């Protein structure tokens, strides 16, 4: 499980996609992060399309969860990232984890 993130705060992290031991060039692909308290949601509580333009040629996607996006009820969330290849219908789950969304001690 990942370290927690906090309600109404920013959370920034990178995810590297490696295929057969080599970083994949994902610069023209789409990597989307979904977070929800239940699996199989048709409208996840948080959806973030990652930045693949900045470091995608070296296999890295950058996700930013903004204060507006993190304004959700606290608790445990399932978190999955899906990599969709440019121009194709194929997609791959590249992250399957859980994360706690917490209140801050002092707002």
Short mmCIF file of the C-alpha atoms (twelve columns), coordinates in Angstrom:
data_MODEL
# 
_entry.id   MODEL 
# 
loop_
_atom_site.group_PDB 
_atom_site.id 
_atom_site.type_symbol 
_atom_site.label_atom_id 
_atom_site.label_alt_id 
_atom_site.label_comp_id 
_atom_site.label_asym_id 
_atom_site.label_seq_id 
_atom_site.Cartn_x 
_atom_site.Cartn_y 
_atom_site.Cartn_z 
_atom_site.pdbx_PDB_model_num 
ATOM 1   C CA . UNK A 1   0.000   0.000  0.000   1 
ATOM 2   C CA . UNK A 2   1.182   3.491  -0.846  1 
ATOM 3   C CA . UNK A 3   1.752   6.273  1.682   1 
ATOM 4   C CA . UNK A 4   -1.458  8.232  2.353   1 
ATOM 5   C CA . UNK A 5   -2.616  11.351 0.619   1 
ATOM 6   C CA . UNK A 6   -4.676  14.047 2.273   1 
ATOM 7   C CA . UNK A 7   -8.056  15.550 1.549   1 
ATOM 8   C CA . UNK A 8   -8.006  18.961 -0.157  1 
ATOM 9   C CA . UNK A 9   -4.247  18.767 -0.769  1 
ATOM 10  C CA . UNK A 10  -2.089  18.090 -3.822  1 
ATOM 11  C CA . UNK A 11  -0.500  14.694 -4.399  1 
ATOM 12  C CA . UNK A 12  2.093   14.227 -7.127  1 
ATOM 13  C CA . UNK A 13  3.734   10.943 -8.086  1 
ATOM 14  C CA . UNK A 14  5.442   9.191  -10.980 1 
ATOM 15  C CA . UNK A 15  4.928   5.691  -12.315 1 
ATOM 16  C CA . UNK A 16  7.422   3.949  -14.589 1 
ATOM 17  C CA . UNK A 17  6.191   1.516  -17.227 1 
ATOM 18  C CA . UNK A 18  8.719   -1.162 -18.135 1 
ATOM 19  C CA . UNK A 19  8.191   -3.883 -20.751 1 
ATOM 20  C CA . UNK A 20  10.595  -6.826 -20.846 1 
ATOM 21  C CA . UNK A 21  13.090  -4.927 -18.697 1 
ATOM 22  C CA . UNK A 22  13.097  -1.817 -20.894 1 
ATOM 23  C CA . UNK A 23  11.283  1.470  -20.205 1 
ATOM 24  C CA . UNK A 24  8.443   1.808  -22.733 1 
ATOM 25  C CA . UNK A 25  8.094   4.945  -24.820 1 
ATOM 26  C CA . UNK A 26  4.608   6.022  -23.700 1 
ATOM 27  C CA . UNK A 27  4.852   9.615  -24.950 1 
ATOM 28  C CA . UNK A 28  1.931   9.220  -27.379 1 
ATOM 29  C CA . UNK A 29  -0.110  6.816  -25.247 1 
ATOM 30  C CA . UNK A 30  -2.634  7.501  -22.486 1 
ATOM 31  C CA . UNK A 31  -2.245  6.440  -18.868 1 
ATOM 32  C CA . UNK A 32  -5.287  7.075  -16.687 1 
ATOM 33  C CA . UNK A 33  -5.484  6.741  -12.907 1 
ATOM 34  C CA . UNK A 34  -8.760  5.685  -11.311 1 
ATOM 35  C CA . UNK A 35  -9.533  5.774  -7.582  1 
ATOM 36  C CA . UNK A 36  -12.687 4.668  -5.822  1 
ATOM 37  C CA . UNK A 37  -13.832 3.044  -2.579  1 
ATOM 38  C CA . UNK A 38  -15.292 0.114  -4.530  1 
ATOM 39  C CA . UNK A 39  -14.061 -1.957 -7.437  1 
ATOM 40  C CA . UNK A 40  -16.022 -1.964 -10.675 1 
ATOM 41  C CA . UNK A 41  -17.321 1.592  -10.399 1 
ATOM 42  C CA . UNK A 42  -18.613 3.053  -13.652 1 
ATOM 43  C CA . UNK A 43  -17.829 6.574  -12.399 1 
ATOM 44  C CA . UNK A 44  -14.744 6.458  -10.139 1 
ATOM 45  C CA . UNK A 45  -14.469 9.112  -7.408  1 
ATOM 46  C CA . UNK A 46  -11.144 10.304 -8.840  1 
ATOM 47  C CA . UNK A 47  -9.969  10.072 -12.451 1 
ATOM 48  C CA . UNK A 48  -6.666  11.585 -13.581 1 
ATOM 49  C CA . UNK A 49  -5.128  11.431 -17.043 1 
ATOM 50  C CA . UNK A 50  -1.373  11.295 -16.532 1 
ATOM 51  C CA . UNK A 51  1.236   13.545 -18.102 1 
ATOM 52  C CA . UNK A 52  3.135   11.408 -20.620 1 
ATOM 53  C CA . UNK A 53  4.559   14.339 -22.593 1 
ATOM 54  C CA . UNK A 54  7.175   15.367 -20.016 1 
ATOM 55  C CA . UNK A 55  8.964   12.046 -19.366 1 
ATOM 56  C CA . UNK A 56  6.968   9.552  -21.442 1 
ATOM 57  C CA . UNK A 57  9.822   8.840  -23.864 1 
ATOM 58  C CA . UNK A 58  11.689  7.333  -20.894 1 
ATOM 59  C CA . UNK A 59  8.697   5.336  -19.619 1 
ATOM 60  C CA . UNK A 60  7.486   7.701  -16.886 1 
ATOM 61  C CA . UNK A 61  3.975   9.032  -16.402 1 
ATOM 62  C CA . UNK A 62  3.284   11.818 -13.888 1 
ATOM 63  C CA . UNK A 63  0.012   12.016 -11.991 1 
ATOM 64  C CA . UNK A 64  -1.193  15.032 -10.041 1 
ATOM 65  C CA . UNK A 65  -4.167  14.801 -7.732  1 
ATOM 66  C CA . UNK A 66  -5.276  18.367 -7.100  1 
ATOM 67  C CA . UNK A 67  -6.991  19.736 -3.977  1 
ATOM 68  C CA . UNK A 68  -10.292 19.751 -5.893  1 
ATOM 69  C CA . UNK A 69  -9.899  16.087 -6.884  1 
ATOM 70  C CA . UNK A 70  -8.883  15.073 -3.359  1 
ATOM 71  C CA . UNK A 71  -11.973 16.699 -1.844  1 
ATOM 72  C CA . UNK A 72  -13.577 13.287 -1.276  1 
ATOM 73  C CA . UNK A 73  -14.649 11.400 1.860   1 
ATOM 74  C CA . UNK A 74  -11.695 10.033 3.812   1 
ATOM 75  C CA . UNK A 75  -11.049 6.295  3.804   1 
ATOM 76  C CA . UNK A 76  -9.360  3.505  1.862   1 
ATOM 77  C CA . UNK A 77  -9.474  3.774  -1.922  1 
ATOM 78  C CA . UNK A 78  -8.607  1.239  -4.599  1 
ATOM 79  C CA . UNK A 79  -6.219  2.748  -7.123  1 
ATOM 80  C CA . UNK A 80  -5.604  1.446  -10.630 1 
ATOM 81  C CA . UNK A 81  -3.744  2.927  -13.587 1 
ATOM 82  C CA . UNK A 82  -4.585  1.816  -17.114 1 
ATOM 83  C CA . UNK A 83  -2.150  2.236  -20.006 1 
ATOM 84  C CA . UNK A 84  -3.838  2.535  -23.409 1 
ATOM 85  C CA . UNK A 85  -1.627  2.319  -26.471 1 
ATOM 86  C CA . UNK A 86  -1.934  5.168  -28.970 1 
ATOM 87  C CA . UNK A 87  -4.162  4.246  -31.910 1 
ATOM 88  C CA . UNK A 88  -5.086  0.863  -30.457 1 
ATOM 89  C CA . UNK A 89  -7.853  -0.581 -28.358 1 
ATOM 90  C CA . UNK A 90  -5.437  -2.589 -26.222 1 
ATOM 91  C CA . UNK A 91  -5.008  -1.455 -22.651 1 
ATOM 92  C CA . UNK A 92  -3.129  -2.800 -19.643 1 
ATOM 93  C CA . UNK A 93  -3.535  -2.353 -15.900 1 
ATOM 94  C CA . UNK A 94  -0.088  -1.110 -14.830 1 
ATOM 95  C CA . UNK A 95  -0.876  -0.228 -11.212 1 
ATOM 96  C CA . UNK A 96  -3.206  -1.994 -8.808  1 
ATOM 97  C CA . UNK A 97  -2.891  -0.740 -5.251  1 
ATOM 98  C CA . UNK A 98  -4.733  0.815  -2.337  1 
ATOM 99  C CA . UNK A 99  -4.268  4.205  -0.733  1 
ATOM 100 C CA . UNK A 100 -5.691  5.977  2.297   1 
ATOM 101 C CA . UNK A 101 -7.214  9.395  1.819   1 
ATOM 102 C CA . UNK A 102 -6.980  11.138 5.178   1 
ATOM 103 C CA . UNK A 103 -8.020  14.348 6.867   1 
ATOM 104 C CA . UNK A 104 -5.222  16.662 7.955   1 
ATOM 105 C CA . UNK A 105 -4.657  17.273 11.678  1 
ATOM 106 C CA . UNK A 106 -4.950  21.035 11.254  1 
ATOM 107 C CA . UNK A 107 -6.674  22.592 8.279   1 
# 
